[in-house]
Amino acid sequence: MNSAKIRPITKLLVANRGEIAVRVLRTARDMGISTVAVYSEADAQAPHVLAADEAICVGPAPSNESYLLIDRIVDAAIKTGADAIHPGYGFLSENAEFAEAVERANIRFVGPQPHAIRVMGSKLAAKDAVSARNIPMVPGTEGAISDPNEAKREAERIGFPLLIKASAGGGGKGMRAVHDPSSLENELQRAISEAERSFGDGAVFIERLVQQPRHIEIQVLCDTHGNAVHLFERECSIQRRHQKVVEEAPSALLDDAMRDEMGQCAIEVARACDYVGAGTVEFLVDASREFFFLEMNTRLQVEHPVTELITGVDLVKEQIRIAEGHPISFEQADLNIQGHALELRVYAEDVAGGFLPSTGTLSRYRPPVGSGVRVDDGVAEGGEVSMHYDPMLAKLCTHGPTRDAAIERMLRAIDDYEIHGVDTTLSFGYFAMNHEAFRSGNFDTGFVAQHFSPEELERPFPCDDETAVELILGAVDRLPSKTNEKPVTSTQPNAWRMRVR
């Protein structure tokens, strides 16, 4: 670490799109920093473009012809005079070559150093980096493995069930569960092939499969002055296809002692790679409450708003200040947990059809408002939801003095959220928030497989049959008698009215 002099950022380019670009642009403008958006031809009128002071097109709609082209992003910063680039998350945010290209152009990268990205981008390198720091690790192989005979020997040592994981992996790709020796060789080859196709790197390793795991992550901040803090935990156990859908802070599982122990481990992980900026250290917790290091994400997380809501810290502002050379603006002792926060990722997905992407035009878009409700979005009414990008439309967050209060606010917010034209995960969020397992805090990453089926999405009428008939007849009586009259439309939230989602 070195203590550099303060160099204020005057113009920030955000190398991303959608809700995260809008969110970063908002904080930058609040700080008095001029902003630049980049966009593909498909995003010419997107909200993040309209939110910036300047915008520059970087290519056609496909991300590999626009947002993923390092040279075009850096050239856009040079052309507009931007002296810093914030990568958001996804796209190039965890690409060490991009961070290096930004530095070569004498532009500041609002994120960690390339070395940290490279180390933590490889699960094997990450395990090696933290192994000397007394960080609890899942029992497994120390290096990559490809020989079936060696895999069998290691499997006998580790014990079944096992998990084969791609070193460069993410999102469940290159990951195979093995429950008995007979399927080991076949699953090993499948994992290697999938890793090569997905990441261009076929390195895989073997770990013991953690039973009934809960996914807990710790937010950390580190500066160039040697300071490091953690901002408590988030739980991200409700997932589909190994990708998060519901997140909350704090976790219903942790007590103060476990929270402090995991927080200190997270700081040690960050120090192991000389980390600078905002990062997230992820852990698995088993049924006996033993936790194990999983990986470190070297960027801002999708679910960072729940941490902001319970701490009052603007993480993007801290990222920018750290990039300018400032120390973290608070100490560990200054932080405390204020209430409870929840986040539902609002994806354009057909939940009943297996969470498959849903495309179309947003014929109506009305996000909820109110006390304790936060919506980070990057779409607008009339916008097109295409196949070119991640299907996440928005992040719906609620905050309350207690977990139950945050859940009740989330249920009301889901009912008030109107999205027409595409299917969304709002219906799944309502199901999850109402489920006994979630309400009790007794759930794990198998929540969807164990509790969810499409039939669960049917919403019951909140009244008896006789009352329902009276409501319907009353609505019919209010219909216009003449064809040229407009029907009366209620503006009040109604929990049972049908909405196209």
C-alpha positions as CSV (number, residue, x, y, z in Angstrom):
1,M,0.0,0.0,0.0
2,N,1.2,3.5,-0.6
3,S,-0.2,6.8,0.5
4,A,-0.7,8.9,-2.7
5,K,-1.6,12.5,-2.8
6,I,-5.2,13.6,-3.3
7,R,-6.1,13.9,-7.0
8,P,-9.7,15.0,-7.5
9,I,-11.7,13.3,-10.3
10,T,-13.3,15.9,-12.5
11,K,-14.9,13.7,-15.2
12,L,-16.1,10.1,-14.7
13,L,-16.9,7.7,-17.5
14,V,-19.2,4.8,-16.5
15,A,-18.3,1.7,-18.6
16,N,-21.7,0.1,-18.2
17,R,-25.4,0.3,-18.9
18,G,-28.7,-0.2,-17.2
19,E,-29.5,0.4,-13.5
20,I,-25.9,0.2,-12.3
21,A,-24.8,3.0,-14.8
22,V,-27.7,5.2,-13.6
23,R,-26.8,4.5,-10.0
24,V,-23.1,5.4,-10.4
25,L,-23.9,8.5,-12.5
26,R,-26.3,9.7,-9.7
27,T,-23.6,9.7,-7.0
28,A,-20.9,11.2,-9.3
29,R,-23.2,14.1,-10.1
30,D,-24.0,14.5,-6.4
31,M,-20.3,14.9,-5.8
32,G,-20.0,17.6,-8.5
33,I,-18.2,15.3,-11.0
34,S,-19.0,15.6,-14.7
35,T,-20.2,12.4,-16.2
36,V,-19.9,10.4,-19.4
37,A,-22.0,7.5,-20.5
38,V,-21.2,4.9,-23.2
39,Y,-23.9,3.2,-25.2
40,S,-24.5,0.7,-27.9
41,E,-26.7,1.5,-30.9
42,A,-29.6,-0.3,-29.2
43,D,-29.3,1.9,-26.1
44,A,-29.2,5.4,-27.8
45,Q,-32.3,6.5,-25.8
46,A,-31.7,4.4,-22.7
47,P,-32.0,6.1,-19.2
48,H,-28.3,5.9,-18.4
49,V,-27.6,7.9,-21.6
50,L,-30.1,10.6,-20.6
51,A,-28.7,10.7,-17.1
52,A,-25.1,11.6,-18.1
53,D,-23.7,15.0,-19.1
54,E,-22.2,13.4,-22.2
55,A,-22.7,10.2,-24.1
56,I,-20.7,8.4,-26.7
57,C,-21.6,5.4,-28.9
58,V,-19.2,2.5,-28.7
59,G,-20.7,0.1,-31.3
60,P,-23.6,-2.1,-32.3
61,A,-26.1,-3.8,-30.0
62,P,-24.2,-7.1,-29.2
63,S,-22.0,-6.5,-26.1
64,N,-19.0,-8.1,-27.7
65,E,-19.2,-5.4,-30.4
66,S,-19.6,-2.5,-27.9
67,Y,-19.5,-2.7,-24.1
68,L,-16.9,-5.4,-24.0
69,L,-14.4,-3.7,-26.4
70,I,-11.6,-2.4,-24.2
71,D,-10.1,-0.2,-26.9
72,R,-13.4,1.6,-27.6
73,I,-14.2,2.2,-23.9
74,V,-10.7,3.7,-23.3
75,D,-10.9,5.7,-26.5
76,A,-14.2,7.1,-25.4
77,A,-12.7,8.3,-22.2
78,I,-9.8,9.9,-24.0
79,K,-12.1,11.6,-26.5
80,T,-14.3,13.1,-23.8
81,G,-11.5,14.0,-21.5
82,A,-12.6,11.7,-18.7
83,D,-9.9,11.3,-16.0
84,A,-11.5,8.2,-14.4
85,I,-13.5,5.1,-15.4
86,H,-16.0,3.3,-13.2
87,P,-16.7,-0.2,-14.5
88,G,-19.9,-0.9,-12.6
89,Y,-20.4,-4.7,-12.5
90,G,-20.5,-7.3,-15.2
91,F,-19.0,-6.5,-18.6
92,L,-15.3,-5.5,-18.0
93,S,-15.5,-4.9,-14.2
94,E,-13.4,-7.9,-13.3
95,N,-11.1,-7.8,-16.3
96,A,-7.5,-7.2,-15.3
97,E,-6.5,-6.4,-18.9
98,F,-9.1,-3.6,-18.9
99,A,-7.8,-2.2,-15.7
100,E,-4.3,-2.2,-17.1
101,A,-5.4,-0.5,-20.3
102,V,-7.1,2.2,-18.3
103,E,-3.9,2.8,-16.3
104,R,-1.7,2.8,-19.4
105,A,-3.9,5.6,-20.8
106,N,-3.2,7.6,-17.6
107,I,-6.8,7.3,-16.5
108,R,-7.8,6.2,-13.0
109,F,-9.7,3.0,-12.6
110,V,-12.3,3.2,-9.9
111,G,-11.7,-0.3,-8.6
112,P,-8.9,-2.6,-7.4
113,Q,-5.4,-3.0,-8.9
114,P,-5.0,-5.4,-11.8
115,H,-3.0,-7.8,-9.6
116,A,-5.9,-8.2,-7.2
117,I,-8.4,-8.7,-10.0
118,R,-6.2,-11.4,-11.5
119,V,-5.6,-13.2,-8.2
120,M,-9.2,-13.3,-7.1
121,G,-10.4,-14.0,-10.6
122,S,-9.0,-17.5,-10.3
123,K,-10.5,-19.6,-7.6
124,L,-7.3,-21.6,-7.4
125,A,-5.1,-18.5,-7.1
126,A,-7.4,-17.1,-4.6
127,K,-7.2,-20.2,-2.4
128,D,-3.4,-20.1,-2.6
129,A,-3.3,-16.4,-1.7
130,V,-5.4,-16.8,1.5
131,S,-4.1,-20.2,2.6
132,A,-1.5,-18.7,4.9
133,R,-3.9,-16.4,6.7
134,N,-5.9,-18.9,8.8
135,I,-9.0,-18.5,6.6
136,P,-11.4,-21.5,6.8
137,M,-11.4,-23.4,3.5
138,V,-13.6,-26.1,2.2
139,P,-11.5,-29.4,2.1
140,G,-10.4,-30.0,-1.5
141,T,-7.6,-30.3,-4.0
142,E,-4.8,-27.7,-3.9
143,G,-4.5,-27.4,-7.6
144,A,-6.2,-28.1,-10.9
145,I,-7.0,-31.7,-11.7
146,S,-7.8,-33.4,-15.0
147,D,-6.5,-37.0,-14.7
148,P,-9.4,-39.4,-13.8
149,N,-7.2,-41.6,-11.7
150,E,-5.9,-38.7,-9.7
151,A,-9.4,-37.4,-9.3
152,K,-10.5,-40.8,-7.8
153,R,-7.6,-40.8,-5.3
154,E,-8.5,-37.2,-4.2
155,A,-12.2,-38.1,-4.0
156,E,-11.4,-41.0,-1.6
157,R,-9.4,-38.5,0.6
158,I,-12.0,-35.8,0.6
159,G,-15.1,-37.9,0.7
160,F,-18.4,-37.8,-1.1
161,P,-20.5,-35.9,-2.1
162,L,-18.1,-33.7,-4.1
163,L,-18.3,-30.6,-6.1
164,I,-16.2,-30.1,-9.3
165,K,-15.6,-26.4,-9.9
166,A,-14.1,-24.3,-12.7
167,S,-11.2,-22.2,-11.5
168,A,-12.2,-19.3,-13.7
169,G,-15.9,-20.0,-13.2
170,G,-19.0,-18.2,-12.1
171,G,-22.8,-18.4,-12.3
172,G,-22.7,-22.2,-11.9
173,K,-20.8,-22.8,-15.2
174,G,-18.3,-25.6,-15.1
175,M,-19.7,-26.8,-11.8
176,R,-20.8,-30.4,-11.2
177,A,-22.0,-32.2,-8.1
178,V,-20.8,-35.8,-7.7
179,H,-22.6,-38.0,-5.2
180,D,-20.9,-41.4,-5.9
181,P,-17.7,-42.7,-7.5
182,S,-19.3,-44.2,-10.5
183,S,-20.1,-40.8,-12.0
184,L,-16.9,-39.0,-11.1
185,E,-15.0,-39.5,-14.4
186,N,-17.9,-38.5,-16.6
187,E,-18.7,-35.4,-14.6
188,L,-15.0,-34.4,-14.5
189,Q,-14.9,-34.4,-18.3
190,R,-18.1,-32.5,-18.6
191,A,-16.9,-29.8,-16.1
192,I,-13.6,-29.4,-18.0
193,S,-15.4,-29.1,-21.4
194,E,-17.9,-26.5,-20.0
195,A,-15.1,-24.5,-18.4
196,E,-13.2,-24.4,-21.7
197,R,-16.3,-23.3,-23.6
198,S,-17.4,-20.7,-21.1
199,F,-14.1,-19.2,-19.9
200,G,-11.4,-20.4,-22.3
201,D,-9.8,-22.1,-19.3
202,G,-10.4,-25.8,-18.6
203,A,-8.8,-25.8,-15.2
204,V,-11.1,-27.4,-12.6
205,F,-10.6,-28.5,-9.0
206,I,-12.5,-30.7,-6.5
207,E,-14.0,-29.7,-3.1
208,R,-16.3,-31.4,-0.6
209,L,-19.9,-30.5,-1.3
210,V,-21.2,-28.4,1.6
211,Q,-24.5,-29.7,2.6
212,Q,-27.5,-27.4,3.1
213,P,-25.3,-24.3,2.5
214,R,-26.2,-20.7,3.2
215,H,-24.6,-18.1,1.1
216,I,-23.2,-15.2,3.2
217,E,-21.0,-12.4,1.9
218,I,-19.1,-9.6,3.6
219,Q,-18.8,-6.1,2.1
220,V,-15.2,-4.7,2.5
221,L,-13.6,-1.3,1.8
222,C,-9.9,-0.8,1.6
223,D,-7.9,2.3,0.8
224,T,-4.3,3.2,-0.2
225,H,-3.5,4.2,3.3
226,G,-3.6,0.7,4.7
227,N,-7.1,1.0,6.2
228,A,-9.6,-1.8,5.8
229,V,-13.2,-2.2,7.2
230,H,-16.1,-4.5,6.7
231,L,-19.7,-3.3,6.5
232,F,-21.3,-6.4,7.9
233,E,-22.9,-9.2,5.9
234,R,-25.5,-9.9,3.3
235,E,-27.3,-13.2,2.8
236,C,-27.9,-14.3,-0.8
237,S,-29.2,-17.9,-0.3
238,I,-32.3,-17.6,-2.5
239,Q,-30.9,-18.4,-6.0
240,R,-31.9,-19.9,-9.3
241,R,-29.3,-21.5,-11.5
242,H,-26.6,-20.5,-8.9
243,Q,-27.5,-16.9,-9.4
244,K,-29.0,-14.7,-6.7
245,V,-32.6,-13.4,-6.7
246,V,-33.3,-12.3,-3.2
247,E,-30.7,-10.7,-0.8
248,E,-30.9,-9.2,2.7
249,A,-28.9,-7.5,5.3
250,P,-28.2,-8.5,7.9
251,S,-28.6,-12.3,7.8
252,A,-31.1,-14.0,10.0
253,L,-28.5,-16.7,10.7
254,L,-25.6,-14.7,12.2
255,D,-25.1,-13.5,15.8
256,D,-22.7,-10.8,16.7
257,A,-19.8,-13.1,17.5
258,M,-20.0,-14.9,14.2
259,R,-20.5,-11.6,12.3
260,D,-17.3,-10.2,13.8
261,E,-15.4,-13.4,13.0
262,M,-16.5,-13.5,9.4
263,G,-15.9,-9.8,9.0
264,Q,-12.3,-10.1,10.2
265,C,-11.7,-13.1,7.9
266,A,-13.0,-11.0,5.0
267,I,-10.6,-8.2,5.8
268,E,-7.7,-10.8,5.9
269,V,-8.8,-12.1,2.4
270,A,-8.7,-8.5,1.1
271,R,-5.2,-7.9,2.6
272,A,-4.0,-11.2,1.0
273,C,-4.2,-9.5,-2.4
274,D,-3.4,-5.9,-1.4
275,Y,-7.0,-4.9,-2.2
276,V,-8.1,-1.3,-2.9
277,G,-11.7,-0.2,-3.2
278,A,-15.0,-1.9,-2.6
279,G,-15.1,-5.7,-2.7
280,T,-17.1,-8.6,-1.5
281,V,-15.8,-11.8,0.2
282,E,-18.2,-14.7,-0.1
283,F,-18.6,-17.6,2.3
284,L,-20.6,-20.8,2.5
285,V,-22.1,-21.7,5.9
286,D,-23.1,-25.3,6.6
287,A,-25.9,-26.7,8.7
288,S,-23.6,-26.7,11.8
289,R,-22.9,-23.0,11.3
290,E,-19.3,-23.6,10.2
291,F,-18.2,-21.2,7.5
292,F,-15.8,-21.5,4.6
293,F,-14.2,-19.0,2.2
294,L,-15.8,-19.3,-1.3
295,E,-14.4,-16.4,-3.4
296,M,-13.9,-12.7,-3.6
297,N,-15.7,-10.5,-6.1
298,T,-13.4,-7.6,-7.1
299,R,-16.1,-5.1,-7.8
300,L,-19.3,-3.5,-6.6
301,Q,-22.0,-6.1,-6.1
302,V,-25.6,-6.1,-7.5
303,E,-26.9,-6.3,-3.9
304,H,-24.8,-3.4,-2.5
305,P,-28.0,-1.2,-1.8
306,V,-29.0,-3.4,1.2
307,T,-25.6,-2.7,2.8
308,E,-26.1,1.0,2.1
309,L,-29.6,1.0,3.7
310,I,-28.4,-0.6,7.0
311,T,-25.2,1.4,7.3
312,G,-26.0,4.8,5.7
313,V,-22.8,4.5,3.7
314,D,-22.8,5.4,0.0
315,L,-20.4,2.8,-1.4
316,V,-20.0,4.4,-4.8
317,K,-19.0,7.6,-3.1
318,E,-16.4,5.8,-1.0
319,Q,-15.1,4.0,-4.2
320,I,-14.6,7.4,-5.9
321,R,-13.0,9.0,-2.9
322,I,-10.6,6.1,-2.5
323,A,-9.7,6.4,-6.2
324,E,-8.9,10.0,-5.6
325,G,-6.5,9.0,-2.8
326,H,-8.6,9.8,0.2
327,P,-8.7,7.4,3.2
328,I,-12.0,5.7,4.1
329,S,-14.2,8.4,5.6
330,F,-15.0,6.3,8.8
331,E,-13.6,3.6,11.0
332,Q,-14.9,0.2,11.9
333,A,-16.1,1.4,15.3
334,D,-18.3,4.1,13.6
335,L,-20.4,1.5,11.9
336,N,-23.6,-0.1,13.3
337,I,-26.5,-2.0,11.8
338,Q,-29.6,0.1,11.4
339,G,-32.7,-2.0,10.9
340,H,-33.1,-4.6,8.1
341,A,-33.1,-4.4,4.3
342,L,-34.2,-6.6,1.5
343,E,-33.6,-6.7,-2.2
344,L,-35.5,-8.4,-5.0
345,R,-33.8,-8.5,-8.4
346,V,-36.5,-7.7,-10.9
347,Y,-35.6,-9.8,-13.9
348,A,-37.5,-9.9,-17.2
349,E,-38.0,-13.7,-16.8
350,D,-40.8,-16.2,-17.2
351,V,-40.7,-17.6,-13.7
352,A,-43.4,-20.3,-14.4
353,G,-41.4,-21.3,-17.5
354,G,-38.2,-22.0,-15.6
355,F,-36.9,-18.4,-15.2
356,L,-36.2,-18.1,-18.9
357,P,-35.6,-14.6,-20.3
358,S,-38.6,-12.6,-21.4
359,T,-38.3,-10.0,-24.1
360,G,-40.6,-7.3,-25.3
361,T,-41.6,-3.6,-25.0
362,L,-42.4,-2.1,-21.6
363,S,-45.9,-0.8,-22.5
364,R,-46.3,0.3,-18.9
365,Y,-43.7,0.8,-16.2
366,R,-44.6,2.3,-12.8
367,P,-42.1,1.6,-9.9
368,P,-43.4,1.8,-6.4
369,V,-42.6,4.8,-4.1
370,G,-42.9,5.4,-0.4
371,S,-41.1,5.4,2.9
372,G,-38.5,2.6,3.2
373,V,-38.7,1.8,-0.6
374,R,-35.8,2.1,-3.0
375,V,-35.8,1.2,-6.7
376,D,-32.6,1.2,-8.6
377,D,-33.6,0.8,-12.3
378,G,-32.3,1.5,-15.7
379,V,-35.5,1.2,-17.9
380,A,-38.4,3.4,-18.8
381,E,-41.9,3.0,-20.2
382,G,-41.7,2.3,-23.9
383,G,-38.2,0.9,-23.7
384,E,-37.3,-2.4,-25.3
385,V,-36.1,-5.4,-23.3
386,S,-33.9,-7.2,-25.8
387,M,-32.0,-10.5,-25.9
388,H,-28.7,-8.7,-26.1
389,Y,-28.2,-7.9,-22.4
390,D,-28.7,-9.3,-18.9
391,P,-32.5,-9.5,-18.2
392,M,-32.3,-7.5,-14.9
393,L,-34.6,-4.5,-15.1
394,A,-34.3,-3.1,-11.6
395,K,-33.5,-3.8,-8.0
396,L,-36.5,-3.4,-5.6
397,C,-35.3,-2.7,-2.1
398,T,-37.1,-2.1,1.2
399,H,-35.8,-1.1,4.6
400,G,-37.5,-1.2,8.0
401,P,-36.7,-1.2,11.7
402,T,-37.1,-5.0,11.8
403,R,-36.9,-7.9,9.4
404,D,-40.7,-8.4,9.5
405,A,-41.3,-4.7,8.8
406,A,-39.0,-4.9,5.8
407,I,-40.8,-8.0,4.5
408,E,-44.2,-6.3,4.8
409,R,-42.9,-3.3,2.9
410,M,-41.5,-5.5,0.2
411,L,-44.9,-7.2,-0.2
412,R,-46.7,-3.9,-0.6
413,A,-44.0,-2.6,-3.0
414,I,-44.3,-5.7,-5.2
415,D,-48.1,-5.1,-5.4
416,D,-47.5,-1.5,-6.3
417,Y,-44.9,-2.3,-9.0
418,E,-46.6,-2.3,-12.4
419,I,-44.6,-3.7,-15.3
420,H,-46.5,-4.6,-18.5
421,G,-45.1,-6.1,-21.7
422,V,-42.7,-8.7,-20.2
423,D,-42.8,-11.4,-17.5
424,T,-40.9,-10.6,-14.4
425,T,-39.7,-12.1,-11.1
426,L,-42.0,-10.0,-9.1
427,S,-44.4,-12.9,-8.7
428,F,-41.6,-15.1,-7.4
429,G,-40.5,-12.4,-4.9
430,Y,-44.1,-12.3,-3.5
431,F,-44.0,-16.1,-3.2
432,A,-40.6,-16.1,-1.4
433,M,-41.4,-13.3,1.0
434,N,-44.6,-15.0,2.1
435,H,-43.1,-18.5,2.4
436,E,-42.8,-19.9,5.9
437,A,-39.2,-21.0,5.4
438,F,-38.1,-17.5,4.5
439,R,-40.2,-15.8,7.1
440,S,-38.6,-18.1,9.8
441,G,-35.1,-17.6,8.5
442,N,-34.8,-21.4,8.2
443,F,-33.7,-21.8,4.5
444,D,-30.7,-22.4,2.4
445,T,-29.5,-22.3,-1.3
446,G,-31.9,-25.1,-2.1
447,F,-34.9,-22.9,-1.4
448,V,-36.1,-22.9,-5.1
449,A,-35.7,-26.6,-5.6
450,Q,-37.2,-27.5,-2.2
451,H,-40.2,-25.1,-2.0
452,F,-41.0,-23.6,-5.4
453,S,-43.2,-24.8,-8.2
454,P,-45.1,-22.7,-10.9
455,E,-48.4,-23.5,-9.2
456,E,-47.2,-21.6,-6.2
457,L,-47.5,-18.3,-8.2
458,E,-51.3,-18.4,-8.1
459,R,-52.5,-15.5,-5.9
460,P,-55.5,-16.3,-3.8
461,F,-58.5,-13.9,-3.7
462,P,-58.2,-12.1,-0.4
463,C,-61.9,-12.5,0.5
464,D,-64.7,-15.1,0.4
465,D,-66.6,-16.0,-2.7
466,E,-69.7,-13.9,-1.9
467,T,-67.6,-10.7,-1.3
468,A,-65.7,-11.4,-4.5
469,V,-68.9,-11.5,-6.5
470,E,-70.1,-8.2,-5.0
471,L,-66.8,-6.6,-5.9
472,I,-67.0,-7.8,-9.5
473,L,-70.6,-6.8,-9.9
474,G,-69.8,-3.4,-8.5
475,A,-67.0,-2.9,-11.0
476,V,-69.4,-3.9,-13.8
477,D,-71.9,-1.3,-12.6
478,R,-69.3,1.4,-12.9
479,L,-68.5,0.6,-16.6
480,P,-69.5,3.4,-19.0
481,S,-72.9,3.0,-20.7
482,K,-71.7,4.6,-23.9
483,T,-68.9,3.2,-26.0
484,N,-67.2,6.6,-26.3
485,E,-66.9,7.1,-22.6
486,K,-63.7,6.1,-20.9
487,P,-63.9,3.5,-18.1
488,V,-63.3,4.5,-14.5
489,T,-59.8,3.4,-13.4
490,S,-59.0,3.1,-9.8
491,T,-55.6,4.6,-8.8
492,Q,-55.5,2.8,-5.5
493,P,-53.2,-0.1,-5.0
494,N,-55.2,-3.3,-5.1
495,A,-53.5,-6.6,-4.0
496,W,-55.7,-8.9,-6.2
497,R,-56.0,-7.0,-9.5
498,M,-54.5,-8.8,-12.4
499,R,-51.4,-7.5,-13.9
500,V,-49.4,-8.7,-16.9
501,R,-45.9,-9.4,-15.6
